[in-house]
Amino acid sequence: MGYRIVVVGATGNVGREMLNILDEREFPIEEIAVLASRRSLGTEVSFGERTLKTDDLDTFDFSGWDMALFAIGSEATAKYAPIAAKAGCVVIDNSSLYRYTPDIPLIVPEVNPEDIGMYKNKNIIANPNCSTAQMVVALKPLHDRATIKRVVVSTYQSVSGGGKDAMDELWMQTKGMYVPGQERDPKIFSKQIAFNVIPHIDKFMDSGETREEWKMVAETKKIVDPAIKVTATCVRVPVFVGHSEAVNIEFEDFLDEDEARDLLREAPGILVVDKREDGGYTTPVECVGEYATFISRIRQDPTIENGLNLWCVSDNLRKGAALNAVQIAELLGRRVLKKG
């Protein structure tokens, strides 16, 4: 016996990836519905060997459905998620709307699966920000061993985190560098993204940090440990898919780099590729389409008493969004609903 599953926002990048991953992981599904706005009504999407037509989100009845994976913006989520939750359908939300609500769980299954039971408070579970998700998977086993005091992270985030229009802008600007008359001015980004990097993701706050940077701080504290101090600099880079992060960690206790490497190798969801030779590390191009969070460049930081540096790479459309949402659904099924 399987679950009745709804994918909301099925025509977008993340929604389509959710469908791919549900199929790849053979999630036990009795029935599936794919929803979109009226603008995309009737659009066909692939689910394994099947082709599904989208239904109208505005008129859909969530009664009798087990879970709804939401891949729409915060504004639409604010309208439709409470409707689904009230109808008894558990919402797994990919937007930022509910991440910071105290009584709604923010889940990365490899890190804090014990929090899944909190979903009963509102019938809603939040999916973290893409840059946070991959980092906390790496932090968790190290924190359990040596207790993390402080994290300094610089991210190198792909344009797919900004959606299809952002990917199109990178493509058109790159093309315009070589084809006369095809030049494109920035519209999605604040400056040219092709052959450039932009130290600005999301809106600026009064503190001087961007909201993307604030998200990494707040979400790491909620998912891993509120005592951890985090400072982030988030940068958009001209990469289509795959986020990278340079992470500096300060611990309460000494942790040798070799032990850290062993801990990470044994941790769920992580693949260590760490050879001290040319090419002995993972780059964004190599992580596309993969489930794992890849860790490389593990080494002591000699400038502080108990410090490590590492390089963290993941497919942001997968672990940073769609895969984590499906893993939450799997966790919910195993621990709570138990129908599959």
C-alpha positions in Angstrom: 0.0 0.0 0.0 1.4 3.4 -1.0 0.8 7.0 -0.4 -1.3 9.6 -2.2 1.2 12.3 -3.0 0.8 15.8 -4.4 3.6 17.8 -6.0 2.7 21.5 -6.0 4.7 23.6 -8.5 5.4 20.6 -10.7 6.4 22.6 -13.8 9.3 24.4 -12.1 12.9 23.3 -11.8 12.5 21.9 -8.2 9.1 20.5 -8.9 10.3 18.5 -11.9 13.3 17.3 -9.9 11.0 16.2 -7.1 9.1 14.0 -9.6 12.4 12.6 -10.9 13.6 11.7 -7.4 10.3 10.2 -6.3 10.6 7.9 -9.3 14.3 7.1 -8.9 14.0 6.2 -5.3 10.9 4.2 -5.9 8.8 6.0 -3.3 5.7 4.0 -2.6 3.0 5.9 -4.4 -0.6 4.8 -4.7 -1.7 7.9 -6.6 0.0 11.2 -7.6 -1.3 14.6 -8.5 0.8 17.4 -10.1 -0.4 20.9 -9.6 0.4 24.3 -11.1 -1.0 27.8 -11.3 -3.7 28.5 -13.9 -1.0 30.0 -16.1 0.6 26.6 -16.5 -2.6 24.5 -16.3 -2.5 21.5 -18.5 1.3 21.5 -18.9 2.7 18.0 -19.2 5.4 16.8 -16.9 7.3 13.5 -16.8 7.1 11.0 -13.9 9.2 8.0 -14.8 7.7 6.5 -18.0 4.4 8.3 -17.4 3.4 11.8 -18.6 1.1 13.7 -16.3 -1.0 16.8 -16.9 -1.0 19.5 -14.3 -4.2 20.3 -12.4 -5.3 23.7 -11.0 -3.8 24.4 -7.6 -6.5 27.0 -7.0 -9.4 24.5 -7.1 -7.6 21.3 -5.9 -9.1 19.4 -2.9 -6.3 18.1 -0.6 -8.7 16.0 1.4 -7.6 12.3 1.5 -4.1 13.0 0.2 -1.2 12.0 2.5 1.6 14.4 1.7 2.0 17.5 -0.5 5.5 18.6 -1.6 5.4 22.3 -2.2 7.8 23.9 -4.7 6.3 27.4 -5.1 7.2 30.8 -3.6 6.5 32.0 -0.1 3.5 34.1 -1.2 1.6 31.3 -2.8 2.7 28.9 -0.1 1.2 31.2 2.5 -2.2 30.9 0.7 -2.3 27.2 -0.1 -0.2 25.4 2.5 -2.7 26.1 5.3 -5.5 24.8 3.1 -3.7 21.5 2.5 -2.7 21.2 6.1 -6.2 21.8 7.4 -7.5 19.1 5.0 -5.2 16.6 6.7 -2.5 16.5 4.1 1.1 16.9 5.5 2.8 19.8 3.8 6.6 19.5 3.0 7.5 23.1 2.0 10.5 24.1 0.1 10.0 27.9 0.5 11.4 30.0 3.3 8.0 30.8 4.7 7.9 28.4 7.7 11.6 27.8 8.3 11.9 30.1 11.2 8.5 29.4 12.9 9.4 27.8 16.3 6.8 25.1 16.3 7.3 24.0 12.7 10.2 21.5 12.2 13.1 22.4 9.9 14.4 19.0 8.8 17.5 17.5 7.2 17.0 13.8 7.7 20.7 13.0 8.2 21.0 15.6 10.9 17.8 16.0 13.0 15.3 13.2 12.1 14.1 13.2 15.8 12.4 16.5 15.1 10.0 15.0 12.6 7.2 14.5 15.2 6.8 18.2 15.5 4.9 18.2 12.2 1.7 17.6 14.2 1.8 21.1 15.5 0.7 22.6 12.2 0.8 19.6 9.8 3.7 21.4 8.1 7.4 20.5 7.7 9.9 23.0 6.4 12.8 22.2 4.0 15.9 24.3 4.6 17.8 26.7 2.3 19.9 24.9 -0.3 23.2 26.3 1.0 22.4 25.4 4.6 21.3 21.8 3.8 24.6 20.7 2.4 26.6 22.4 5.1 24.8 20.9 8.1 25.1 17.4 6.7 28.9 18.0 6.9 28.8 19.7 10.3 26.7 17.1 12.2 29.1 14.2 12.6 31.9 16.6 13.4 29.8 18.5 16.0 28.8 15.2 17.6 32.5 14.4 18.1 34.2 17.6 19.0 31.4 20.3 19.5 31.5 23.1 17.1 31.9 26.6 18.5 32.0 28.7 15.3 31.7 28.4 11.6 32.9 30.8 8.9 31.6 29.9 5.5 31.9 31.4 2.0 29.5 30.0 -0.5 29.8 29.8 -4.3 26.2 29.4 -5.4 25.0 28.4 -8.9 22.5 30.4 -10.8 19.9 27.6 -10.7 19.2 28.7 -7.1 17.6 31.8 -8.7 15.3 29.7 -11.0 15.0 29.2 -14.7 15.1 32.9 -15.6 18.5 33.2 -13.8 19.9 30.2 -15.7 18.6 31.8 -18.9 20.3 35.1 -18.1 23.7 33.4 -17.6 23.3 31.5 -20.9 22.3 34.6 -22.9 25.0 36.8 -21.4 27.6 34.1 -22.1 26.4 33.8 -25.7 26.4 37.5 -26.0 30.1 37.6 -25.3 30.8 35.8 -28.6 27.9 36.6 -30.8 27.6 40.3 -31.9 24.2 41.7 -31.3 23.3 39.1 -28.7 24.5 41.1 -25.6 22.2 41.1 -22.6 22.1 43.6 -19.7 21.4 42.2 -16.2 17.7 41.8 -15.3 17.7 39.0 -12.8 21.0 39.8 -11.1 22.3 43.1 -9.9 25.3 42.9 -12.2 26.6 40.8 -15.1 26.8 37.2 -14.0 28.6 35.7 -17.0 32.4 35.6 -16.4 31.8 37.3 -13.1 31.0 36.7 -9.4 28.4 38.6 -7.4 28.7 38.9 -3.6 25.0 39.4 -3.2 22.2 36.8 -2.9 18.7 37.9 -1.8 18.0 41.3 -0.1 20.3 43.3 2.0 19.4 43.7 5.7 20.1 46.6 8.1 23.1 44.6 9.5 24.9 44.7 6.2 24.4 40.9 5.6 22.1 39.6 3.0 19.1 37.6 3.8 20.8 34.5 2.3 23.6 34.9 4.7 21.2 35.4 7.6 19.3 32.2 6.6 22.5 30.1 6.9 23.0 31.4 10.4 19.4 31.0 11.6 18.9 27.6 10.0 22.1 26.1 11.2 21.2 27.1 14.8 17.7 25.6 14.4 18.8 22.3 12.8 22.1 21.6 14.5 22.6 23.6 17.7 21.6 27.1 18.8 25.0 27.6 20.5 26.9 27.5 17.2 28.1 30.8 16.0 27.9 31.2 12.2 29.1 33.9 9.9 28.5 33.6 6.1 29.4 35.4 2.9 27.2 34.2 0.0 28.3 34.7 -3.6 26.6 33.9 -6.9 28.9 32.4 -9.5 28.5 31.6 -13.2 27.8 27.9 -12.7 24.5 26.5 -13.8 23.9 23.8 -11.2 25.8 22.9 -8.0 26.7 24.9 -4.9 30.2 25.0 -3.4 31.2 26.1 0.1 34.6 26.8 1.8 33.9 26.0 5.4 36.2 26.9 8.4 35.2 25.3 11.7 36.4 26.0 15.2 35.8 23.3 17.8 35.7 23.1 21.6 37.9 20.0 21.5 40.7 19.1 19.2 39.8 17.1 16.1 42.5 15.6 14.0 42.0 16.0 10.2 42.4 12.2 9.7 39.7 11.4 12.3 37.5 14.1 10.7 38.0 12.4 7.3 37.0 9.0 8.8 33.9 10.5 10.6 32.7 12.1 7.4 33.3 8.9 5.3 31.0 7.0 7.7 28.3 9.7 7.9 25.1 9.3 6.0 24.7 11.4 2.8 28.4 12.2 2.4 31.0 11.1 -0.1 34.6 12.1 0.7 36.8 12.7 -2.3 40.0 14.1 -0.7 43.3 13.3 -2.4 46.2 15.8 -2.1 46.9 15.8 -5.8 45.7 17.5 -9.0 42.0 16.8 -9.4 41.7 15.1 -6.0 38.6 17.0 -5.1 35.0 17.5 -6.3 33.8 20.4 -8.3 30.1 21.5 -9.0 30.2 20.0 -12.5 30.9 16.5 -11.0 28.1 16.7 -8.4 25.2 17.4 -10.8 22.6 14.6 -10.7 24.1 13.0 -7.6 22.5 12.5 -4.2 25.6 12.9 -2.1 27.1 15.9 -0.4 30.8 15.8 -1.5 33.6 16.8 0.9 37.1 17.6 -0.1 40.2 19.6 1.1 39.9 18.5 4.7 42.8 20.0 6.6 43.8 21.5 10.0 43.6 25.3 10.4 46.9 26.2 12.2 45.7 29.7 12.9 43.3 28.7 15.7 43.6 26.1 18.5 41.0 23.6 17.3 40.3 24.4 13.7 39.5 22.6 10.4 38.9 23.7 6.9 36.9 21.8 4.3 35.4 22.1 0.8 31.7 21.1 0.4 29.9 20.6 -2.9 26.3 19.5 -3.7 23.7 19.6 -6.4 21.5 22.4 -5.0 18.4 21.2 -7.0 18.7 17.8 -5.3 20.1 17.8 -1.8 19.5 21.5 -1.5 15.8 21.2 -2.4 14.0 18.3 -4.1 16.0 15.4 -2.7 15.8 16.7 0.9 12.0 17.1 0.5 11.7 13.5 -0.7 13.9 12.3 2.1 11.6 14.1 4.6 8.6 12.3 3.0 10.4 9.0 3.3 11.2 9.7 7.0 7.7 10.7 7.7 6.4 7.5 6.1 8.8 5.3 8.0 8.4 6.9 11.4 4.8 8.2 11.5 2.4 7.3 8.7 3.8 3.8 8.0 1.7 3.0 4.9 4.5 2.1 2.5 
